[in-house]
Amino acid sequence: SLERPKHLFTLSAKNDSALQALAQRYDTYLQSNSEDTLANICFTANTGRTHFNHRLAILADSTIQLREQLSAFNKSPRSIGFRGVLKSNHKPPKIAFLFTGQGSQYVGMGRELYETQPIFRQTLERCDDILRPYLETPLLKVLYGNDNYLDNTAYTQPALFALEYALAELWQSWGIKPAVVMGHSIGEYVAACVAGVFSLEDGLKLVAERANLMQSLPQTGEMVAVFAKEAQVTAALEPYSQLVSIAALNEPNNVVISGESEAIFNIVTAFEKKSLETRKLQVSHAFHSPLMEPMLDAFEQVAREVSFQKPRIPLMSNVTGQILEKVPDAQYWRTHTRSTVNFLTGMKTLFEQGYECFLEIGPKPVLSNLGQGCQPSITSANWLASLKQKPADWQVLLSSLATLYVQGAEINWSVYDNDYPRSRLPSLPTYPFQRQHYWINQEESVMPKQTFETNTQTHKEIPSRKDTILSTVRHLLAELLQIAPAEIDITMPLVEMGADSLVIAQAIRQIENHFGLTFTIRQIFEELNTPEALATYIDQQLPEEVALTDSAPAQPPLTHIVADSNNLLSSGAQELAKTAPDTVLERILTQQIQAMSQQTQAVSQQTQAVSQQTQAVSQQTQAMSQLMSQQLDVLRGTQEGTGKEQWKKSRQIESRKKVETQNSPLPPWRVAEIRAKGLTRQQQHHLEALIARYTQKTPKSKQLTQHYRPVLADSRASAGFRLSTKELLYPIVGKRAQGSKTWDVDGNEYIDITMGFGVNLFGHQPTFITEAIEKQAKENLQLGLQTPLAGEVAQLICELTGMERVTFCNSGTEAVMTALRLACTATGRDKIVQFAMSYHGHFDGTLGEALSSDDPTAIPMAPGVKPNMVADVLMLDYGNPQSLETIQAYADELAAVLVEPVQSRRPNLQPKDFLVKLRQLTLKENIPLIFDEMITGFRIHPGGAQAWFGVEADIATYGKIVGGGMPIGVVAGKAAYLDGIDGGFWNYGDASYPQADTTFFAGTFCKHPLAMAASLAVLTEIKKQGRTLQEQLNQRTTRLVDTLNSYFEAENVSIRIWHFGSLFRFSYSGNLDLLFYHLLDKGVYIWEGRNAFLSTAHTDEDIEYLIKAVKESIAELRQGGFIPPNPTPTGNKPNGKKYHSQSTSAGSPTTLNVSNGTLSVTQTPKMPLTEAQKQLWFLTQIGDEGSLAYNVHLHLQLRGNLNLAAMRQAVQQVINRHDALRTVISREGDFQQFLSP
């Protein structure tokens, strides 16, 4: 993009003195750093600094001009730039977007923006594409060509709509979002589109058709502005009511009339005789007049083709002058075309609702001028323009942006500069702190004392409990910072008040002690980082019956940090003791706090002999261990006051609350995060840039998702919702696909590694499949009569898999459901064994999880699944020999063992020995073994996982690949089980009959002719190519995986790729959604379930591009702060040698030792977890807060100079001495290991 000709430079400070000092520093800096570009200076100043309440904004086109203005500001602060001082409790201004109507257009409007602003240009180009079917001359030629088309209504209205929509998109990308939208005549269509009433496509269609219909009318009318009151004009129009109407009420003394030319002439003549001023408007037709009526029926018919929604942003109606409460439908827009534009009434409504900031979205500030005429004398409003015919576009736009900045608008500076090459300048002047002293008083601290009391006691009336809490927090901070409480800005982050981490730690500790609550460091720095946020949180957490009463401040002694820890724990124990705990859990918690207090006291006795201290710590550690064991007993229901059923009930409730994690066998199906997590500034800038880039690339996908959200319930449109990535959360909408590529509705091309969720083994639309489908579609699509292809397909499946009989259904879920029903029919038993982390579709009977690690009884794993549906399911660990023992124990009750041979969510787990032993056990106990081969079938081997592992199942289910893209489910197996469908084999002409017991099975679309045709083509091709097909594809996938895993290891990135055949999956801890958004942005399509597949259509060039895209994405994420820096980059290893990966089993930790440049791997023995460790591991699976539940924090204050080498040596000795500090638990929570010291 061409560089913008002007730049906006912002400074801010906490007071005027600091602001002037900062401006002086920049003035001095510019004198000696003239080589720095203005763009980079502005970019660094805008994005790299906190924005305080005293603000300055300067427009400049060169560093010389910037320095001149800074120098002038330092001499006369009131005369230069845009200035603003925000109140301490300020909120961003409520902004009203005003969309200009017809008559404001001019040739070349927005040209400078089109040439230099990518978002604006891309939006106009998108509008140009949409309007091609409706305009004879393309939109961009209308706007920026040599000829003047804008006097023609057929072009004027679409051009205005497109320009204003592009301006609105630009403003919103910068963070300037409307609280209300209002347009004037044609401008209301843009306002409605921005408010979400209809899509951009529908809006442009509506406006283009409206304009064409109006242009087709005879040009026999006029429009005139009359500067008189509405009553005078109404009276004058009465004789001509069938020919002339009031078209617009713009101001109290500005009324526009519209109608037949001769009648208008007579009316104007009468006004002139009364010395009333009139002005003829330059328009082609008499809009909003009786002359429009011939086109209304046709226009309403067009409008009925459009889908209208309720506005998501308040929309002011021209028809009523009030906010629209209902969906503006086709009838509304018909009325709108003919009715008076009640701009005056609408502005009065906005003033009454408190709006004082108006941003006009249009080529000229026409409505701003009219709005000022409507403004009450007591109102001080700001009127801002987007464009003017003169001066230049950027001058106008940035002047308005500067005004919004100094008024407190929250501007997204990263996106503002995202489309231009920018570099951060680390040497820019720093903030001029005002050198106030903030002493940490070790002897005294002022803490306003308050008492807790219940509402049943008498207490002093106070405005609100939150106000009292806020006052306490404010006084505490003021005392620690040695400033007056009034100087504490309750909306300012603690770290920006001049408080360092020690002061913050002291403040938080005292707040915790005072209110009996605890806070995590992450909360303080991310969510509760202002006094107001802290007070709100405390008010929400305290029980409703607790009230707070103020009393005179006291001066209790402030002890040292370690002593504070003791006091906190002791006071906690005392407070709990006062409550006379009635339950076992409360009593144990009381004892635990007391034990923690004693333990901390033992550590703090530094003057005692080391042996005594060690003994004390050891004793207290044993006590803590006993208490934790008691807690586990209570939680399991083995102590008094609880029972097994209560534990089961609580466990079921917890299972409903659990948020889906990466380890879930299900595809993403729930909201992953409700609250936004804190990001560093570096991460926030990276994320904002990615969001802007990605949404600009895929606008139609996002718009279609939003447009149909009210009517289309689609889990893929919200799965994995996180506030931080909310703007990225929408499925890419596809338009076409071929081979290894797919194209979306925005025309973007992707290398597809989702491949229809594993369906397209041969890529998209291979010729042999499409020809078979087309041929069948021409011949026969009827349902009811049997298709002749079903038998051929069944015969091929039996031939390739070794199964005896086959039946067909419509999906994998149906196939699993049918297989289980057949097993139950054949055995007469009810219980089913499944394995954790297996995915078997969405049949309720498979959506279970184990009650606990000790109880395999299944409970529902998702809301809405009835407990009875999984009551007969046992959920066991896959690959665990103990699972075989459980199966043996339940053998006489089991109807089937259902297995996903290689779990699609854990492709690294390939337990052949376990499967062999499982087959032996099920044969011995006559238990049907069912293989769910939706993923593995025909992918790993023509005979599927059974042939690959050499294990023959009794029943197998297939789908995906075999259907060639058509919906299908297949149940295949031994005749003893499949006979449950039809009774078994029998002949004609003899006494034979169906002898087997049958179960119910049906389906309208089973054996659909198109599905059978596609399946026959796929199976024929697989048979033709033989094992070579899968072998070559598997080898290519292995090369891809090895290449990327080597890269991850060399770059010290905690990601690995696991694969089985041509299925591969990224493995990582935590949330790495941004990696996949980066890949999408680079043209690699991967779906939100994150399983990926190679097909025979993927070329070597595709694979090389995929590798390149992954590497580039990792590098960008690292640069954005989402991946830690590489501590040992290639070339910096000992003796210049690279680390080589050594394969270890999944979840087995190793110790890496470097000696004389040689890397050795020491693997320590595995040991089972203790009961307490199992509970701790379980807590980590629930979430971050669970893993912190047993943390004990100890703070030591050290005085004197720090010998860093000695400190490191001391810490290392402690780690070497204690195995517990070198203990790691496997990812699956099934064993622990000690890392060698």
MARDRENVEX-470361 format. One record per residue (C-alpha): x, y, z; residue in three letters. Coordinates in steps of 0.1 Angstrom, whole numbers, plus 5000, padded with zeros to 4 digits. Example, Ala and Ser with C-alpha at 12.3 -4.5 7.8 and 13.67 -1.06 7.14 Angstrom:
% residues 2
512349555078ALA513749895071SER
This chain:
% residues 1237
500050005000SER501050364994LEU502050545026GLU499450775041ARG500451135035PRO499651245071LYS500251085105HIS498751125139LEU501151155169PHE499751115204THR501151185239LEU499551145273SER500451185309ALA498951195344LYS499051575346ASN499851885325ASP503351925339SER504251565329ALA502651615295LEU504651925287GLN507851755300ALA507151455277LEU506651685247ALA509951855255GLN511651525256ARG510351435221TYR511351785209ASP514951715221THR514851365207TYR513851485172LEU516751725171GLN519251445172SER517351165155ASN516251315123SER516850985104GLU513850815122ASP510750815100THR507650995111LEU505550685106ALA507650475130ASN507850755156ILE504050785156CYS503550405155PHE505850355185THR504350645205ALA500750535198ASN501150155204THR503950135229GLY502750365256ARG499950365282THR497350635274HIS496750855305PHE494051115310ASN495951435300HIS496251395262ARG497751565232LEU497351475195ALA499251635166ILE498851595129LEU502051605109ALA503351515075ASP507051525084SER509351495114THR510251865108ILE506551965111GLN506151745142LEU509051905159ARG507852255150GLU504452175166GLN506052025197LEU508252335201SER505252555197ALA503352345223PHE506052375248ASN505952755244LYS502152785244SER500452455255PRO496952585248ARG497452685211SER498852375194ILE497252035185GLY494251865199PHE494051875237ARG491951695262GLY491751615299VAL489651325309LEU487951275342LYS489351015366SER486150805361ASN485750875324HIS484150625300LYS484650625263PRO482250855246PRO478950725232LYS479350785195ILE476450825170ALA477150745134PHE475350975110LEU475050845074PHE474751115048THR472051115022GLY471851194985GLN473151534974GLY476451504992SER478251324964GLN481051454942TYR483451304917VAL486551154932GLY485151134968MET487450924989GLY490050884962ARG493050954984GLU491750695009LEU491250444981TYR494850484970GLU496450465005THR494150275029GLN493849895023PRO490749835044ILE488850115027PHE490049994992ARG489249624998GLN485749715010THR485049924980LEU486449654957GLU484149404974ARG481149634968CYS482249674932ASP482149294928ASP478649264943ILE477249544922LEU478449414888ARG475149244880PRO473249564888TYR475349844872LEU476249884836GLU479350084845THR481449934873PRO481350114907LEU485050204908LEU484850364874LYS481750554886VAL483750684916LEU487150734901TYR486750744863GLY487051044841ASN483251074834ASP480651204858ASN478050934865TYR477051074899LEU474251294885ASP472450974876ASN470450834905THR470950474893ALA474650534901TYR474550794929THR472750584955GLN474850264952PRO478050474951ALA477050664983LEU476050335000PHE479450174991ALA481550475001LEU479750515034GLU479950145042TYR483650145035ALA484150445058LEU482150265085ALA484249955082GLU487450165084LEU486350345116TRP485250025132GLN488549855124SER490250135144TRP488050065174GLY485550345168ILE482250165171LYS478850325171PRO476450315201ALA473650415177VAL473250465139VAL471150705120MET470950785083GLY469251045061HIS467050895034SER469450665014ILE471850695043GLY469450485065GLU470150185043TYR473850205051VAL472950255088ALA470749945087ALA473449735071CYS475949835097VAL473449755124ALA473049405109GLY469449445095VAL470649285062PHE473849165047SER476049385025LEU475049174994GLU471349235002ASP471849595011GLY473549674978LEU470949474958LYS468149674976LEU469750014970VAL470749934933ALA467249814925GLU465650114943ARG467850354924ALA467150184890ASN463350204897LEU463650574907MET465750654876GLN463150494854SER460550744866LEU459851064846PRO462051364857GLN459051594862THR459651694898GLY461751924920GLU462951954956MET463252284974VAL464452375009ALA462152625026VAL463552805056PHE460352825076ALA458552635104LYS456852315096GLU453352455103ALA453852735078GLN454952495051VAL452252245058THR449652515054ALA451152625021ALA451152265007LEU447552195015GLU446152294981PRO448752074964TYR448551774987SER448251524958GLN451251664940LEU453651784967VAL454751655001SER457251745029ILE460251535020ALA462351615050ALA462251795084LEU465951885088ASN465852175113GLU463252375132PRO463352625103ASN464552405074ASN461852205056VAL462352035023VAL459352004999ILE459251764970SER456751714941GLY455551814907GLU457552104892SER454652344884GLU453152294918ALA456552354934ILE456952674914PHE453552814927ASN454452724963ILE457852884961VAL456453194945THR454053234974ALA456853195000PHE458953454982GLU456053704985LYS456253645023LYS459953705022SER460753345032LEU463953215018GLU463952904996THR466752714978ARG466352464949LYS468152134954LEU470151984926GLN468451644923VAL467251434894SER463851334909HIS461351444935ALA462251194962PHE459851124991HIS456951274971SER453751144954PRO455851114922LEU457650804938MET454450604941GLU454550434907PRO457750244917MET456650134952LEU454949804943ASP457949684923ALA460349794950PHE458449614977GLU458549304957GLN462349324955VAL462549394992ALA460649074999ARG463548884985GLU465749015012VAL466248855047SER465749115074PHE466949085110GLN466449295142LYS469149555145PRO472049455167ARG472949825171ILE470250075180PRO468850215146LEU467050555144MET464150545121SER463550825095ASN459950735095VAL459250785132THR462250965146GLY462550695172GLN464750385178ILE463350095158LEU462049825182GLU460949575155LYS462449425124VAL462349675095PRO460749455068ASP459849505032ALA456749715041GLN458849935063TYR461250025034TRP458350085011ARG456950335036THR460450485041HIS460750555004THR457550765004ARG457450915039SER458951235053THR462551205066VAL462151295102ASN465751395108PHE464851675132LEU462751435154THR465551175153GLY468151435165MET465951545193LYS465651175204THR469451135204LEU469951455224PHE467351335249GLU469251005252GLN472451185261GLY474351165228TYR476951445224GLU479451295200CYS478351265163PHE480551125136LEU479351175101GLU479950885077ILE479751035043GLY481551245016PRO480551575032LYS479551685067PRO475951775056VAL474251615086LEU476651775110SER475652115099ASN471952025101LEU472351855134GLY473852175149GLN470752345139GLY468752095160CYS471052115190GLN469552255222PRO471352565235SER472352385267ILE474052095249THR477652105240SER478051845212ALA481051745191ASN480451715153TRP483051515134LEU483451455097ALA484951155078SER485451345045LEU485151685029LYS485551794993GLN488352005007LYS490851965025PRO492351625017ALA490851295030ASP493551215055TRP493551565070GLN489751545077VAL489851185089LEU492751215112LEU491451545127SER488351355137SER490351065150LEU492551305171ALA489451465186THR488051125195LEU491351025211TYR491551335234VAL487851275243GLN488750925256GLY487850695227ALA489650355228GLU491550345196ILE493050025182ASN496350165173TRP497749835161SER495049785135VAL495350155125TYR498950085113ASP498549715105ASN498649755068ASP501749955066TYR505449855071PRO506249975106ARG509149925130SER509149985167ARG511750245179LEU513150135213PRO515050465219SER512050695220LEU511750915252PRO510350745283THR507750875306TYR508851175328PRO507851055362PHE507251345386GLN509651205413ARG507251165442GLN508550935469HIS506650615477TYR508150485510TRP507450135522ILE507050185560ASN508249875578GLN506949995611GLU503450105605GLU500550085580SER497250255580VAL494350015574MET490850145578PRO489449895603LYS486049755596GLN483949495613THR481949215598PHE478449175610GLU475249015598THR472249205585ASN470249105616THR472449335637GLN472049705638THR474549885617HIS475050225602LYS473350305569GLU475750325540ILE475150405503PRO476250055492SER478549785504ARG480749815473LYS481350185481ASP482650095515THR484949825501ILE486250075475LEU486950325502SER488950065521THR490949965490VAL491550335481ARG492750425516HIS495050125517LEU496750215484LEU497050575493ALA498850495526GLU501250255508LEU501950515481LEU502150805505GLN499551015486ILE496151145494ALA493150895488PRO491651145465ALA494551105441GLU493850735436ILE492250695402ASP489950395407ILE490050305370THR493850315367MET495749985367PRO497849945399LEU501049915380VAL500550255364GLU500150435398MET503850415404GLY503450105426ALA506049835421ASP505449465426SER506449475463LEU503949755470VAL501249565451ILE502049245470ALA501749425503GLN498449575494ALA496949255481ILE498149065512ARG496449315535GLN493249315514ILE493148935515GLU493648935553ASN491049205558HIS488249055537PHE489148685541GLY489548635503LEU492448525482THR493648645448PHE496048495423THR498848705408ILE497248655374ARG493948795386GLN495649115399ILE497649175367PHE494949075342GLU491349095356GLU491449285389LEU494049535380ASN492249845391THR490749945425PRO487249955410GLU487649605396ALA488949475429LEU486149635449ALA483549485425THR485049145427TYR485249155465ILE481549265467ASP480548975445GLN482548715464GLN481448815500LEU478248635512PRO475148855509GLU474448845546GLU477849005553VAL477749385557ALA480649625563LEU480649915587THR483250195588ASP485150285619SER488050515626ALA491350415609PRO493750235632ALA497550205629GLN498349835635PRO502049735632PRO503249605599LEU505549315604THR508049165580HIS506848955551ILE507448615566VAL505748715598ALA502848845578ASP502448495563SER502248345598ASN499748605610ASN497648545579LEU497548175585LEU497048205622SER494248455618SER492648225592GLY492647935616ALA491148155643GLN488448285621GLU487547935610LEU487547815646ALA485048085655LYS482547945630THR482247615649ALA482447385619PRO479847125617ASP480946915588THR483946685584VAL485246885555LEU485147215575GLU486947055605ARG489646915582ILE490147255565LEU490447415599THR493147165609GLN494947215576GLN495147595581ILE496547535616GLN499047295602ALA500047535575MET500547805600SER502747585622GLN504747475591GLN505347835580THR506447925616GLN508947635615ALA510447765583VAL510748115597SER512748015627GLN515948075609GLN517948135640THR517347775652GLN519647485644ALA519247345609VAL518446995623SER515647125644GLN514247325615GLN514347015592THR512646805619GLN509847055623ALA509347085586VAL509246705583SER506646665610GLN504446935595GLN504746785561THR503546445575GLN500646625591ALA499746795558MET499846455540SER497546305565GLN495146595562LEU495146565524MET494446195526SER491446275549GLN490246525524GLN490346265497LEU488346025519ASP485746295525VAL485546375488LEU485146005480ARG482445965506GLY484345725528THR484145955559GLN481146055580GLU478746305566GLY478946185530THR478345875510GLY478945705477LYS475745835462GLU476546185472GLN479946155456TRP478446025424LYS475946305423LYS478546575428SER480746405402ARG477846405377GLN477346775384ILE481046845379GLU481046645346SER478346885333ARG480347185343LYS483647075328LYS484747265298VAL485947065269GLU489747035268THR492146915242GLN492046565257ASN488346525251SER487446255226PRO484646465212LEU485146735185PRO484847085199PRO481247145210TRP481347385239ARG482347735248VAL485947705259ALA486348035277GLU483848285290ILE486048555303ARG488948715284ALA492348605296LYS495048875300GLY497548925273LEU500849105273THR500949415251ARG503149225227GLN500648945225GLN497749185222GLN499349365193HIS500049035175HIS496448915181LEU494849235169GLU497049235137ALA496048875131LEU492348945136ILE492449235113ALA494349045086ARG492248735088TYR488848905089THR489849125059GLN490748815040LYS487448625048THR484748885052PRO482048695034LYS482448385056SER482148595087LYS479148795074GLN477248475063LEU477848325097THR476448635115GLN473648675090HIS472248325095TYR473048285132ARG469448385142PRO468048095122VAL470847845118LEU471947655150ALA475447555141ASP477847425168SER480847485145ARG480147855146ALA480747875184SER482747575193ALA485847675213GLY484548025219PHE487048255236ARG486548625241LEU490148685231SER489548525197THR485848595193LYS486348795161GLU488048495144LEU485448235154LEU483448155123TYR483647855098PRO485147925065ILE482347895039VAL483447705008GLY482547764972LYS484347494953ARG487047224957ALA489247024934GLN492046774941GLY494046894972SER492647254971LYS489547424982THR488247784976TRP486147994999ASP483348244991VAL485948524992ASP487948354964GLY490848244988ASN492647924979GLU493647675005TYR495547355006ILE493047135024ASP494346905051ILE490846845066THR489746645035MET486146625045GLY486946515081PHE488846215066GLY486446135038VAL488446225007ASN491145965005LEU491546054968PHE491146434972GLY488246644961HIS486046534932GLN488246264916PRO487046194881THR486145824888PHE483745924916ILE482146224900THR481546034868GLU479845744888ALA477645994907ILE476646184875GLU475845864857LYS473645734886GLN471946074889ALA470846054853LYS469745694855GLU467945654888ASN467445844920LEU464245674932GLN463845544967LEU461745254976GLY462845004950LEU466044824958GLN469144954940THR471144694921PRO474444844933LEU473944754970ALA474844384966GLY477944474946GLU479144714973VAL478444465000ALA480444194981GLN483444424977LEU483444525014ILE483444155024CYS486144084999GLU488444365012LEU487844325049THR487243955053GLY483744005068MET480843775061GLU477844005058ARG477144385055VAL474344625060THR474044995052PHE472845305071CYS473345675067ASN476145785091SER478945655114GLY476745725144THR473945505131GLU476445235123ALA477845225158VAL474345235173MET473244945150THR476344735158ALA475744765196LEU472144675191ARG473144365171LEU475544255198ALA472944295225CYS470544095204THR472943805198ALA474143785234THR471043885254GLY473244095276ARG473244465283ASP476644605294LYS479044755270ILE482744825274VAL484145145259GLN487545305263PHE488245655274ALA489245905247MET487545695220SER485045875197TYR482045675184HIS479745955171GLY476946125190HIS474745835199PHE473645895235ASP474645545245GLY478345615238THR478545975253LEU479845865287GLY482945905309GLU484145715339ALA482745815373LEU486245815388SER489645655383SER488445375407ASP484945335393ASP484445265356PRO480745315358THR479845565331ALA478145895336ILE476946145309PRO479846345295MET477546615280ALA474446805291PRO471246645278GLY472546295278VAL470246095301LYS472145895328PRO470245585320ASN471545595284MET475045525297VAL474145335329ALA475245005313ASP478545135299VAL481845065316LEU484545325306MET488045175308LEU491645295300ASP492745195265TYR495944995264GLY495944945302ASN496344575312PRO494144645342GLN491344705318SER491544335307LEU491144235343GLU488044445345THR486644285314ILE487343945328GLN485444035360ALA482344155341TYR482543895313ALA479243725320ASP477444065318GLU479044205287LEU477244235254ALA480244375235ALA483544555238VAL483644855215LEU487044965204VAL488445245182GLU491645055173PRO493645375170VAL491945665187GLN491545955163SER492346205191ARG495445995202ARG496945855170PRO500245795189ASN498545525210LEU498745205189GLN498644915214PRO498944605192LYS499744375221ASP496744495241PHE494444435211LEU495844085206VAL495244005243LYS491744165241LEU490843945212ARG492043635230GLN490043735261LEU486743815242THR487043495223LEU487543295254LYS484543465272GLU482343475240ASN482143855241ILE481544025207PRO484544255198LEU483444555177ILE486044765158PHE484945115150ASP486945185118GLU485345515107MET488845665105ILE491145355101THR488945165076GLY490445155041PHE492945425052ARG495745235069ILE495344925048HIS492744785023PRO491544565052GLY491644845077GLY493044815113ALA492044445115GLN494544365087ALA497144605100TRP497244465135PHE496244105126GLY493244115149VAL489843985136GLU486844155151ALA483344015152ASP481744335140ILE483244645123ALA481744975114THR482845185084TYR482045515068GLY483745835056LYS486245695029ILE483945425016VAL481245685007GLY483445894985GLY481846214999GLY478346085001MET476646015035PRO477045645045ILE477445415074GLY478445045071VAL478044765096VAL480044455086ALA480644135105GLY480143775111LYS476843625100ALA476043525136ALA475643895144TYR474544045111LEU471743795109ASP470044005135GLY469044235107ILE467143995085ASP467043655102GLY469943505083GLY470343305051PHE467543115035TRP466742975000ASN463742994976TYR462042664966GLY462742474998ASP461642475035ALA464442715047SER463443025066TYR465043315086PRO466043145119GLN467943415138ALA466343655162ASP466043995147THR466144345161THR464644665147PHE466444835119PHE465245085093ALA466145405075GLY464545595045THR467945675029PHE469845355036CYS471345225004LYS470745564986HIS471545514949PRO474045804948LEU475845674980ALA475945314965MET477345454932ALA480045654949ALA480945354972SER481245114943LEU483645354926ALA485745404957VAL486045034966LEU486744934930THR489645184929GLU491045064963ILE490944704950LYS492544804918LYS495444984934GLN495944734962GLY498144794993ARG500545014973THR498045304976LEU498045315014GLN501745225017GLU502845524995GLN500445765012LEU501545645047ASN505245695038GLN504646055025ARG502746135058THR505645995078THR508146225059ARG505946525066LEU505646445103VAL509346375108ASP510346695091THR508146905113LEU508946725145ASN512646775138SER511947145133TYR509947165166PHE512746995185GLU515447215170ALA513447525178GLU512547405213ASN508847435205VAL506547215228SER504547075198ILE504746735183ARG502746565155ILE501446215160TRP500246015131HIS498745685121PHE498945615084GLY497845935067SER495946075097LEU498046325117PHE497346555146ARG499246835164PHE499946755201SER500547035225TYR499647155260SER497447455265GLY495547645238ASN497247685205LEU494347795184ASP496348085170LEU498647845152LEU495647715132PHE494448065125TYR497848145112HIS497747845089LEU494347945076LEU495648295070ASP498448145050LYS496147925029GLY496147595048VAL492647475057TYR492347275089ILE489047245107TRP488347325144GLU488546955154GLY492246975144ARG492546625129ASN494346635096ALA494646405066PHE496846365035LEU495146235003SER496546094972THR495846434955ALA498346614977HIS501546684957THR505046724969ASP504747094964GLU501647094986ASP503546925014ILE506547165011GLU504147455013TYR502447305044LEU505847265061ILE506847625051LYS503447765064ALA503847585098VAL507447715102LYS506448065094GLU503448045117SER505647925146ILE508148205140ALA505348465139GLU503848335171LEU507248345188ARG507648705177GLN504248785190GLY505048645224GLY502848335223PHE505748085221ILE508748135244PRO512148235228PRO514447945218ASN516947925246PRO519347705225THR518947815189PRO520647605162THR524347675161GLY524547765198ASN524447405212LYS527547275231PRO530547255207ASN528347375179GLY526547035178LYS522847005173LYS520646815197TYR519346495181HIS515846365190SER515646035208GLN512445855207SER510845775241THR507445635249SER504645885252ALA504446035287GLY507845895298SER510046185311PRO513746175305THR516646365319THR518946535294LEU522546565306ASN525246755287VAL528846675296SER531746775275ASN529446865247GLY527846515247THR524146475252LEU522946175272SER519446065281VAL518745915315THR515345755319GLN514145685355THR511845405366PRO508045455367LYS506145435400MET502445445408PRO500845755421LEU499845795457THR496145865465GLU496946225472ALA498846265439GLN495946115420LYS493646385434GLN496246655426LEU496546535391TRP492746525387PHE492546895399LEU495046995372THR492646845346GLN489847065358ILE491647395352GLY494347635364ASP492547715396GLU492347345406GLY496047305402SER496647595426LEU494447455453ALA497247305474TYR499947565467ASN501547715498VAL503248045492HIS506248155513LEU507948495510HIS511448565522LEU512848905524GLN516648915518LEU518849215526ARG522149305511GLY523849235478ASN522648925459LEU525248675448ASN523348525419LEU525748235414ALA525448135451ALA521648165449MET521447935419ARG523747685436GLN521647685468ALA518447635449VAL519947355429GLN521147185461GLN517647195475VAL516247045443ILE518846775443ASN518046695479ARG514346655475HIS512846405451ASP509446585454ALA510946885436LEU512046655407ARG508846455403THR506746465371VAL503446295365ILE502646145331SER500146325309ARG497546045314GLU498046055352GLY498945685355ASP502545705369PHE505245925383GLN508945955377GLN511846125394PHE514246325372LEU517846245381SER519546535398PRO
